[in-house]
Amino acid sequence: MHPLPADAVLILIDVQQAFNDPSWGKRNNPRAEQNIAALLAGWRATGRPVIHIQHRSPRPYSLFHPDKPGYPFKPEAQPVAGEPVIYKDVNSAFIGTDLEQRLRSAGASTLVIAGLTTDHCVSTTTRMAGNFGFDTWLAGDAAATFDRHGPDGSYFSAGQMHDSALASLHKEFATVVTTAEVLNSLD
């Protein structure tokens, strides 16, 4: 791993209370939030830029509607003063937001992505980041997802979904790394 540049941007995606709702089913990687908190602490300690992405649904019944208890960030990923929050209402943090413009204006070339869920918003944002030409790192152990069923009813465990999403992204859209590897690259 090469050292991360001083302007490497940490993008935390949808680390929100909504994902605590039991309706999601079984989840993998119970340490994801702990790893997200470690990344956030590393970024803050080194003065690197952080951007928080918050899913904001316009649908009143959604767990991500601003009036619902699932809308706020989890304690491990609370923004502090000066850390921007970008609101999105689709899977990609680039669509319908000024994320790309902010990154380009700041001259950012390297992104580190973490958050929820691996196979949905994290994957979609990571794919677009890679397509936009950013040197994109995905902290695979700082992401998590849930069990899923295929269109034919086939069952896929959260672990299978997570691992498959990471395998699909690695070396095509991003470099999948661990939290420890990222933190070791901050020096």
Residue frames as a rotation matrix with the C-alpha (Angstrom) as fourth column:
MET 1
0.582 0.814 0.000 0.00
0.814 -0.582 0.000 0.00
0.000 0.000 -1.000 0.00
HIS 2
-0.408 -0.677 0.613 1.28
0.622 -0.697 -0.355 3.44
0.668 0.236 0.706 -0.83
PRO 3
-0.749 0.124 -0.651 0.88
0.526 -0.487 -0.697 6.30
-0.404 -0.864 0.300 1.65
LEU 4
0.279 0.910 0.306 -2.36
0.960 -0.255 -0.118 8.24
-0.030 0.327 -0.945 1.38
PRO 5
-0.481 -0.422 0.769 -1.99
0.494 -0.855 -0.160 11.84
0.725 0.302 0.619 0.27
ALA 6
-0.933 0.038 -0.359 -2.76
0.302 -0.462 -0.834 14.55
-0.198 -0.886 0.420 2.82
ASP 7
-0.618 0.740 -0.268 -5.88
-0.757 -0.651 -0.054 15.49
-0.214 0.169 0.962 0.88
ALA 8
-0.847 0.352 -0.400 -7.32
0.144 0.874 0.464 11.96
0.512 0.335 -0.791 0.67
VAL 9
-0.423 0.796 0.432 -11.04
-0.846 -0.518 0.127 12.29
0.325 -0.312 0.893 1.37
LEU 10
-0.967 0.247 0.062 -12.89
0.188 0.857 -0.480 9.89
-0.171 -0.452 -0.875 3.68
ILE 11
-0.483 0.870 -0.096 -16.44
-0.720 -0.333 0.608 9.39
0.497 0.363 0.788 2.45
LEU 12
-0.946 0.243 0.216 -18.77
0.005 0.676 -0.737 7.78
-0.325 -0.696 -0.641 4.98
ILE 13
-0.700 0.672 -0.242 -21.96
-0.396 -0.083 0.915 6.51
0.594 0.736 0.324 3.41
ASP 14
0.141 0.987 -0.074 -25.30
-0.495 0.135 0.858 6.20
0.857 -0.084 0.508 5.20
VAL 15
-0.724 -0.357 -0.590 -24.02
0.335 0.566 -0.753 5.27
0.603 -0.743 -0.290 8.67
GLN 16
-0.477 0.704 0.526 -27.54
-0.684 -0.673 0.282 5.81
0.553 -0.225 0.803 9.96
GLN 17
-0.638 0.303 0.708 -29.80
-0.612 0.358 -0.705 4.44
-0.467 -0.883 -0.043 12.67
ALA 18
0.316 0.838 -0.445 -32.20
-0.943 0.225 -0.246 3.04
-0.106 0.497 0.861 10.03
PHE 19
-0.015 -0.396 -0.918 -29.88
-0.552 0.769 -0.323 0.07
0.834 0.501 -0.230 9.59
ASN 20
-0.901 -0.198 0.386 -30.56
-0.434 0.401 -0.807 -0.98
0.005 -0.894 -0.447 13.18
ASP 21
0.016 0.998 0.055 -34.15
-0.979 0.027 -0.200 -1.80
-0.201 -0.050 0.978 12.23
PRO 22
-0.378 -0.187 0.907 -34.83
-0.290 0.954 0.076 -5.56
-0.879 -0.234 -0.415 12.49
SER 23
0.687 0.727 -0.011 -36.74
-0.218 0.191 -0.957 -5.52
-0.693 0.660 0.290 9.19
TRP 24
0.268 -0.676 -0.686 -33.40
-0.963 -0.164 -0.215 -5.72
0.033 0.718 -0.695 7.36
GLY 25
0.935 0.068 -0.349 -32.77
-0.078 0.997 -0.017 -9.24
0.347 0.043 0.937 8.66
LYS 26
0.692 -0.715 -0.105 -29.38
0.539 0.413 0.734 -10.78
-0.481 -0.564 0.671 9.42
ARG 27
0.894 -0.441 -0.080 -26.28
-0.426 -0.780 -0.458 -8.67
0.140 0.443 -0.885 8.93
ASN 28
0.516 -0.818 -0.253 -22.60
0.725 0.575 -0.379 -9.44
0.456 0.013 0.890 8.50
ASN 29
-0.327 -0.901 0.285 -19.59
0.609 -0.431 -0.666 -7.66
0.723 -0.044 0.690 10.00
PRO 30
0.679 0.631 -0.376 -20.78
0.675 -0.335 0.657 -6.42
0.289 -0.699 -0.654 13.39
ARG 31
0.058 -0.758 -0.649 -17.44
0.769 -0.381 0.513 -4.55
-0.636 -0.529 0.561 13.69
ALA 32
-0.004 -0.063 0.998 -18.15
0.911 -0.413 -0.022 -2.24
0.413 0.909 0.060 10.73
GLU 33
0.813 0.385 0.436 -19.16
0.210 -0.894 0.397 0.72
0.543 -0.231 -0.808 12.88
GLN 34
0.743 -0.630 -0.228 -16.12
0.246 -0.060 0.967 0.25
-0.623 -0.775 0.111 15.13
ASN 35
-0.155 -0.813 0.561 -13.90
0.899 0.119 0.422 0.31
-0.410 0.570 0.712 12.04
ILE 36
0.300 0.353 0.886 -15.74
0.695 -0.718 0.050 3.35
0.654 0.601 -0.460 10.68
ALA 37
0.995 0.072 -0.064 -15.11
0.096 -0.653 0.751 5.12
0.013 -0.754 -0.657 13.99
ALA 38
0.323 -0.946 -0.021 -11.40
0.529 0.162 0.833 4.22
-0.785 -0.280 0.553 13.77
LEU 39
-0.169 -0.333 0.927 -11.16
0.972 -0.209 0.102 5.63
0.160 0.919 0.360 10.24
LEU 40
0.641 0.517 0.567 -12.95
0.424 -0.855 0.300 8.79
0.640 0.048 -0.767 11.29
ALA 41
0.880 -0.380 -0.286 -10.60
0.169 -0.312 0.935 9.22
-0.444 -0.871 -0.210 14.27
GLY 42
-0.018 -0.934 0.358 -7.58
0.808 0.197 0.555 8.75
-0.588 0.299 0.751 11.98
TRP 43
0.015 0.095 0.995 -8.85
0.847 -0.531 0.038 11.35
0.532 0.842 -0.089 9.54
ARG 44
0.897 0.377 0.230 -9.60
0.196 -0.806 0.558 13.84
0.396 -0.456 -0.797 12.27
ALA 45
0.672 -0.694 -0.256 -6.21
0.361 0.005 0.933 13.29
-0.646 -0.720 0.254 13.93
THR 46
-0.332 -0.854 0.399 -4.38
0.783 -0.014 0.622 13.96
-0.526 0.519 0.673 10.66
GLY 47
-0.279 0.276 -0.920 -6.59
-0.134 -0.960 -0.248 16.84
-0.951 0.054 0.305 9.54
ARG 48
-0.980 -0.037 0.194 -7.72
0.178 0.261 0.949 15.12
-0.085 0.965 -0.250 6.36
PRO 49
-0.600 0.793 -0.107 -11.10
-0.798 -0.582 0.155 15.97
0.061 0.178 0.982 4.80
VAL 50
-0.846 0.473 0.247 -14.20
0.355 0.844 -0.402 13.97
-0.398 -0.253 -0.882 5.68
ILE 51
-0.627 0.759 -0.173 -17.55
-0.719 -0.480 0.503 14.00
0.299 0.440 0.847 3.89
HIS 52
-0.738 0.508 0.445 -20.62
0.009 0.666 -0.746 12.39
-0.675 -0.546 -0.496 5.45
ILE 53
-0.772 0.576 -0.268 -23.35
-0.329 -0.001 0.944 11.08
0.543 0.818 0.190 3.16
GLN 54
-0.756 0.603 0.255 -26.85
-0.145 0.226 -0.963 10.88
-0.638 -0.765 -0.083 4.61
HIS 55
-0.812 0.550 0.193 -29.70
0.443 0.366 0.819 9.14
0.379 0.751 -0.541 2.83
ARG 56
-0.727 0.630 -0.274 -32.79
-0.219 -0.590 -0.777 11.35
-0.651 -0.505 0.567 2.98
SER 57
-0.766 0.508 0.394 -35.92
0.641 0.554 0.532 9.76
0.052 0.660 -0.750 1.57
PRO 58
-0.825 0.542 0.160 -38.87
-0.509 -0.836 0.207 11.89
0.246 0.090 0.965 0.52
ARG 59
-0.173 0.790 -0.588 -41.22
-0.028 0.593 0.805 8.94
0.985 0.155 -0.081 1.20
PRO 60
0.057 0.228 0.972 -42.92
-0.866 -0.473 0.161 9.42
0.496 -0.851 0.171 4.59
TYR 61
0.927 0.346 0.144 -42.95
-0.373 0.810 0.453 5.65
0.040 -0.473 0.880 5.33
SER 62
0.458 -0.824 -0.332 -39.22
0.094 0.417 -0.904 5.20
0.884 0.383 0.269 4.68
LEU 63
0.635 -0.364 -0.681 -36.84
0.771 0.241 0.590 4.43
-0.051 -0.900 0.434 7.55
PHE 64
-0.438 -0.896 0.068 -34.67
0.892 -0.424 0.154 7.19
-0.109 0.128 0.986 6.03
HIS 65
0.316 0.591 0.743 -37.31
0.555 -0.750 0.360 9.94
0.770 0.298 -0.565 6.10
PRO 66
-0.541 -0.649 0.535 -36.07
0.003 -0.638 -0.770 12.94
0.841 -0.415 0.347 8.15
ASP 67
0.044 0.641 0.766 -39.01
-0.872 -0.350 0.343 12.56
0.488 -0.683 0.543 10.56
LYS 68
0.804 0.265 -0.533 -38.18
-0.095 0.941 0.324 8.92
0.587 -0.210 0.782 11.35
PRO 69
0.796 -0.501 0.340 -35.89
-0.417 -0.046 0.908 7.71
-0.439 -0.864 -0.245 14.17
GLY 70
0.554 -0.596 0.581 -33.72
0.652 0.745 0.142 5.92
-0.518 0.300 0.801 11.60
TYR 71
0.876 -0.126 0.465 -32.66
0.304 -0.605 -0.736 9.12
0.374 0.786 -0.492 9.86
PRO 72
0.762 -0.615 0.201 -29.90
-0.636 -0.654 0.411 10.34
-0.121 -0.441 -0.889 12.27
PHE 73
0.097 -0.852 -0.515 -26.33
-0.560 0.381 -0.736 9.14
0.823 0.359 -0.440 12.06
LYS 74
0.695 -0.030 -0.718 -25.13
0.487 0.755 0.439 6.35
0.529 -0.655 0.539 14.31
PRO 75
0.942 -0.300 -0.149 -22.98
-0.044 -0.550 0.834 7.49
-0.332 -0.779 -0.532 17.26
GLU 76
0.237 -0.921 0.310 -19.78
0.609 0.389 0.691 6.15
-0.757 0.025 0.653 15.66
ALA 77
-0.419 -0.363 0.833 -20.16
0.907 -0.205 0.367 8.47
0.037 0.909 0.415 12.66
GLN 78
0.608 0.655 -0.449 -21.51
0.691 -0.715 -0.107 11.73
-0.391 -0.245 -0.887 14.04
PRO 79
0.203 -0.525 0.826 -20.26
0.661 -0.549 -0.511 14.70
0.722 0.650 0.236 12.02
VAL 80
0.020 -0.243 -0.970 -18.46
0.833 -0.532 0.150 17.47
-0.552 -0.811 0.192 13.89
ALA 81
0.710 0.259 -0.655 -18.36
0.011 -0.934 -0.357 21.16
-0.704 0.247 -0.666 13.01
GLY 82
0.008 -0.705 -0.709 -16.71
-0.793 -0.436 0.425 21.74
-0.609 0.559 -0.563 9.67
GLU 83
-0.863 -0.230 0.451 -17.40
0.033 0.863 0.504 18.25
-0.505 0.450 -0.737 8.28
PRO 84
-0.545 0.686 -0.481 -19.87
-0.838 -0.452 0.306 18.56
-0.007 0.570 0.821 5.42
VAL 85
-0.447 0.553 0.703 -22.97
0.155 0.822 -0.547 16.41
-0.881 -0.135 -0.453 5.15
ILE 86
-0.789 0.241 -0.566 -24.30
-0.613 -0.232 0.755 15.68
0.051 0.942 0.331 1.67
TYR 87
-0.181 0.836 0.517 -27.89
-0.381 0.425 -0.821 14.50
-0.907 -0.346 0.242 1.39
LYS 88
-0.878 -0.065 -0.475 -28.83
-0.469 0.319 0.823 11.95
0.098 0.945 -0.311 -1.25
ASP 89
-0.019 0.923 0.384 -32.06
-0.779 0.227 -0.585 10.19
-0.627 -0.310 0.715 -2.16
VAL 90
0.816 0.138 -0.561 -30.73
-0.473 0.718 -0.511 7.44
0.332 0.683 0.651 -4.47
ASN 91
0.879 -0.461 -0.123 -28.00
0.471 0.795 0.382 4.81
-0.078 -0.394 0.916 -4.11
SER 92
0.042 -0.935 0.353 -25.14
0.891 -0.126 -0.437 6.88
0.453 0.333 0.827 -5.53
ALA 93
0.247 -0.066 -0.967 -23.76
0.696 -0.683 0.224 9.78
-0.675 -0.728 -0.123 -3.50
PHE 94
-0.802 -0.592 -0.079 -22.83
0.343 -0.564 0.751 11.40
-0.489 0.575 0.655 -6.84
ILE 95
-0.581 0.640 0.504 -26.31
0.625 -0.047 0.779 11.57
0.522 0.767 -0.373 -8.36
GLY 96
0.433 0.842 0.323 -28.35
0.498 -0.522 0.693 14.66
0.752 -0.139 -0.645 -7.54
THR 97
0.762 -0.270 -0.589 -25.61
0.502 -0.327 0.800 16.04
-0.409 -0.906 -0.113 -5.26
ASP 98
0.848 -0.529 -0.014 -22.58
-0.452 -0.711 -0.539 18.29
0.275 0.464 -0.842 -5.54
LEU 99
0.759 -0.568 0.320 -20.16
0.066 0.555 0.829 15.58
-0.648 -0.608 0.458 -4.36
GLU 100
0.375 -0.660 0.651 -18.15
0.925 0.311 -0.218 15.41
-0.059 0.684 0.727 -7.58
GLN 101
0.562 -0.115 0.819 -17.98
0.247 -0.922 -0.298 19.21
0.790 0.370 -0.490 -7.80
ARG 102
0.907 -0.220 0.359 -16.76
-0.418 -0.363 0.833 19.47
-0.053 -0.906 -0.421 -4.19
LEU 103
0.604 -0.697 0.386 -14.07
0.416 0.689 0.594 16.85
-0.679 -0.198 0.706 -4.79
ARG 104
0.325 -0.461 0.826 -12.90
0.901 -0.113 -0.418 18.43
0.286 0.880 0.379 -8.05
SER 105
0.737 0.009 0.676 -12.89
-0.039 -0.998 0.057 21.94
0.674 -0.068 -0.735 -6.52
ALA 106
0.834 -0.429 0.348 -10.73
-0.402 -0.038 0.915 20.66
-0.379 -0.903 -0.204 -3.65
GLY 107
0.164 -0.794 -0.585 -8.34
-0.925 0.082 -0.370 18.97
0.342 0.602 -0.722 -6.08
ALA 108
0.126 -0.056 0.991 -8.98
-0.668 0.734 0.126 15.60
-0.734 -0.677 0.055 -4.43
SER 109
-0.134 -0.207 -0.969 -7.65
-0.906 0.422 0.035 12.61
0.402 0.883 -0.244 -6.32
THR 110
-0.776 -0.205 -0.596 -7.88
0.015 0.939 -0.343 9.87
0.630 -0.275 -0.726 -3.68
LEU 111
0.078 0.866 0.494 -11.04
-0.860 -0.192 0.473 8.70
0.505 -0.462 0.729 -1.91
VAL 112
-0.966 -0.170 -0.193 -11.47
-0.046 0.852 -0.522 6.21
0.253 -0.495 -0.831 0.92
ILE 113
-0.182 0.983 0.026 -15.03
-0.709 -0.149 0.689 4.89
0.681 0.107 0.724 1.16
ALA 114
-0.966 0.041 -0.255 -16.78
0.197 0.753 -0.628 3.11
0.166 -0.657 -0.735 4.02
GLY 115
-0.610 0.774 0.170 -20.37
-0.775 -0.539 -0.331 2.72
-0.164 -0.333 0.928 5.19
LEU 116
-0.565 0.582 0.585 -23.63
0.219 0.789 -0.574 0.91
-0.796 -0.196 -0.573 4.63
THR 117
0.625 -0.027 0.780 -24.62
-0.217 0.954 0.208 -1.17
-0.750 -0.299 0.590 2.78
THR 118
-0.322 -0.929 0.183 -21.82
-0.087 0.221 0.971 -2.87
-0.943 0.297 -0.152 0.90
ASP 119
-0.633 0.063 0.771 -23.86
0.667 0.550 0.503 -4.08
-0.393 0.833 -0.390 -2.06
HIS 120
0.473 0.833 0.288 -26.11
0.877 -0.415 -0.240 -1.05
-0.080 0.366 -0.927 -2.44
CYS 121
0.999 0.049 0.012 -25.04
0.050 -0.994 -0.098 2.54
0.007 0.099 -0.995 -1.72
VAL 122
0.329 -0.944 0.004 -21.39
-0.286 -0.096 0.953 1.75
-0.900 -0.315 -0.302 -0.95
SER 123
-0.191 -0.381 0.905 -21.02
0.665 0.627 0.404 -0.26
-0.722 0.679 0.134 -4.17
THR 124
0.588 0.502 0.635 -22.87
0.809 -0.372 -0.454 2.25
0.008 0.781 -0.625 -6.34
THR 125
0.942 -0.274 -0.193 -20.86
-0.227 -0.945 0.235 5.20
-0.247 -0.178 -0.953 -5.05
THR 126
0.109 -0.953 0.284 -17.59
-0.123 0.271 0.955 3.27
-0.986 -0.139 -0.088 -5.32
ARG 127
0.069 -0.016 0.997 -18.33
0.881 0.470 -0.054 2.28
-0.468 0.883 0.046 -8.91
MET 128
0.859 0.311 0.408 -19.02
0.477 -0.776 -0.413 5.88
0.187 0.549 -0.814 -9.88
ALA 129
0.724 -0.661 -0.197 -15.92
-0.343 -0.593 0.729 7.13
-0.598 -0.460 -0.656 -8.04
GLY 130
-0.129 -0.777 0.616 -13.81
0.307 0.559 0.770 4.70
-0.943 0.289 0.167 -10.05
ASN 131
0.244 0.309 0.919 -15.54
0.961 0.051 -0.273 5.69
-0.131 0.950 -0.284 -13.28
PHE 132
0.991 0.125 0.045 -14.89
0.128 -0.990 -0.062 9.37
0.037 0.067 -0.997 -12.52
GLY 133
0.453 -0.889 0.061 -11.18
0.162 0.015 -0.987 8.55
0.877 0.457 0.151 -12.29
PHE 134
0.496 -0.275 0.824 -10.60
-0.834 -0.415 0.364 8.89
0.241 -0.867 -0.435 -8.57
ASP 135
-0.542 -0.649 -0.535 -7.99
-0.255 0.733 -0.631 6.63
0.801 -0.205 -0.562 -6.93
THR 136
0.270 0.845 0.462 -10.61
-0.805 -0.065 0.589 4.86
0.528 -0.531 0.663 -4.83
TRP 137
-0.864 -0.439 -0.246 -9.97
-0.181 0.728 -0.661 2.71
0.470 -0.527 -0.709 -1.78
LEU 138
0.291 0.954 0.068 -12.83
-0.538 0.104 0.836 0.79
0.791 -0.280 0.544 -0.19
ALA 139
-0.691 -0.451 0.564 -12.37
-0.711 0.289 -0.641 -0.25
0.126 -0.844 -0.521 3.43
GLY 140
-0.324 0.589 -0.740 -14.11
-0.277 0.689 0.670 -3.60
0.904 0.422 -0.060 3.14
ASP 141
-0.433 0.147 -0.889 -14.17
0.762 0.587 -0.274 -4.30
0.482 -0.796 -0.366 6.88
ALA 142
-0.839 0.249 -0.484 -15.76
0.122 -0.781 -0.612 -0.86
-0.531 -0.572 0.625 7.47
ALA 143
-0.471 0.760 -0.448 -18.83
-0.839 -0.229 0.494 -1.85
0.273 0.608 0.745 5.49
ALA 144
-0.834 0.287 0.471 -21.64
-0.012 0.845 -0.535 -4.34
-0.551 -0.452 -0.701 6.00
THR 145
-0.568 0.724 -0.390 -24.81
-0.695 -0.168 0.699 -5.62
0.441 0.669 0.599 4.43
PHE 146
-0.168 0.673 0.720 -27.75
-0.773 0.363 -0.520 -7.95
-0.612 -0.644 0.459 4.99
ASP 147
-0.587 0.110 0.802 -29.08
0.329 0.938 0.112 -11.30
-0.740 0.329 -0.587 3.80
ARG 148
-0.371 0.486 -0.791 -30.78
-0.833 -0.551 0.052 -11.12
-0.411 0.678 0.610 0.41
HIS 149
0.008 0.421 0.907 -33.00
0.279 0.870 -0.406 -13.28
-0.960 0.257 -0.110 -1.77
GLY 150
-0.922 -0.377 -0.090 -32.55
-0.012 -0.205 0.979 -13.51
-0.387 0.903 0.184 -5.52
PRO 151
-0.447 0.787 -0.426 -35.40
-0.893 -0.418 0.166 -13.11
-0.047 0.455 0.889 -8.00
ASP 152
-0.135 0.367 -0.921 -35.85
-0.364 0.846 0.390 -16.89
0.921 0.388 0.020 -8.04
GLY 153
0.832 0.501 0.238 -36.01
-0.362 0.164 0.918 -17.02
0.421 -0.850 0.318 -4.25
SER 154
0.301 -0.803 -0.514 -32.41
0.581 0.582 -0.568 -18.20
0.756 -0.128 0.642 -3.82
TYR 155
0.982 0.024 -0.186 -30.95
0.177 -0.452 0.874 -17.25
-0.063 -0.892 -0.448 -0.44
PHE 156
0.163 -0.957 0.240 -27.67
0.415 -0.154 -0.897 -15.34
0.895 0.246 0.372 -0.17
SER 157
0.405 -0.067 -0.912 -26.20
0.911 -0.058 0.409 -14.74
-0.081 -0.996 0.037 3.26
ALA 158
0.977 -0.087 -0.197 -25.02
-0.065 -0.991 0.113 -11.26
-0.205 -0.098 -0.974 4.25
GLY 159
0.175 -0.978 0.113 -21.47
-0.156 0.085 0.984 -12.59
-0.972 -0.190 -0.138 4.18
GLN 160
-0.139 -0.165 0.976 -21.90
0.841 0.501 0.205 -13.89
-0.523 0.849 0.069 0.64
MET 161
0.758 0.503 0.415 -23.42
0.646 -0.665 -0.374 -10.60
0.088 0.551 -0.830 -0.49
HIS 162
0.811 -0.510 -0.286 -20.64
-0.267 -0.758 0.595 -8.58
-0.520 -0.406 -0.751 1.14
ASP 163
-0.078 -0.915 0.397 -17.84
0.075 0.392 0.917 -10.75
-0.994 0.102 0.037 -0.23
SER 164
0.068 0.192 0.979 -19.36
0.949 0.291 -0.123 -10.83
-0.309 0.937 -0.162 -3.72
ALA 165
0.952 0.294 0.083 -19.75
0.306 -0.918 -0.251 -7.04
0.002 0.265 -0.964 -3.78
LEU 166
0.519 -0.829 -0.207 -16.13
-0.389 -0.445 0.807 -6.55
-0.761 -0.338 -0.554 -2.69
ALA 167
-0.198 -0.594 0.780 -14.88
0.454 0.650 0.610 -9.06
-0.869 0.475 0.141 -5.26
SER 168
0.431 0.473 0.768 -16.83
0.897 -0.133 -0.421 -7.27
-0.097 0.871 -0.482 -7.99
LEU 169
0.998 -0.004 -0.057 -15.36
-0.003 -1.000 0.009 -3.87
-0.057 -0.009 -0.998 -7.04
HIS 170
0.467 -0.884 0.013 -11.74
-0.048 -0.010 0.999 -4.88
-0.883 -0.467 -0.047 -6.35
LYS 171
-0.489 -0.857 0.164 -9.24
0.252 0.042 0.967 -3.94
-0.835 0.514 0.195 -9.07
GLU 172
-0.288 0.450 0.845 -12.04
0.944 -0.015 0.329 -2.79
0.160 0.893 -0.421 -11.37
PHE 173
0.514 0.560 0.650 -13.49
0.392 -0.827 0.403 0.23
0.763 0.048 -0.644 -9.58
ALA 174
0.669 -0.245 0.702 -11.41
-0.689 -0.558 0.462 0.41
0.278 -0.793 -0.542 -6.41
THR 175
-0.427 -0.740 -0.520 -8.77
-0.181 0.633 -0.752 -1.23
0.886 -0.228 -0.405 -4.29
VAL 176
0.734 0.679 -0.024 -10.41
-0.161 0.208 0.965 -3.10
0.660 -0.704 0.262 -1.44
VAL 177
-0.439 -0.896 0.066 -8.36
-0.126 -0.011 -0.992 -2.72
0.890 -0.444 -0.108 1.74
THR 178
0.101 0.415 -0.904 -8.74
0.888 0.372 0.270 -3.21
0.449 -0.830 -0.331 5.49
THR 179
0.944 0.255 0.210 -9.17
0.110 -0.842 0.528 -0.48
0.312 -0.475 -0.823 8.06
ALA 180
0.613 -0.776 -0.146 -5.73
0.303 0.061 0.951 -1.33
-0.729 -0.627 0.272 9.46
GLU 181
-0.111 -0.661 0.742 -4.13
0.977 0.063 0.202 -0.94
-0.180 0.747 0.639 6.01
VAL 182
0.444 0.340 0.829 -5.78
0.539 -0.840 0.056 2.44
0.716 0.422 -0.556 5.57
LEU 183
0.999 -0.033 -0.019 -4.74
-0.003 -0.563 0.827 3.66
-0.038 -0.826 -0.563 9.02
ASN 184
0.336 -0.937 0.100 -1.16
0.571 0.286 0.769 2.47
-0.749 -0.201 0.631 8.40
SER 185
-0.115 -0.336 0.935 -1.14
0.979 -0.195 0.050 4.52
0.166 0.921 0.352 5.19
LEU 186
0.846 0.514 0.139 -1.96
0.473 -0.846 0.245 7.77
0.244 -0.141 -0.960 6.98
ASP 187
0.414 -0.745 -0.522 1.64
0.568 -0.236 0.788 8.40
-0.711 -0.623 0.326 8.07
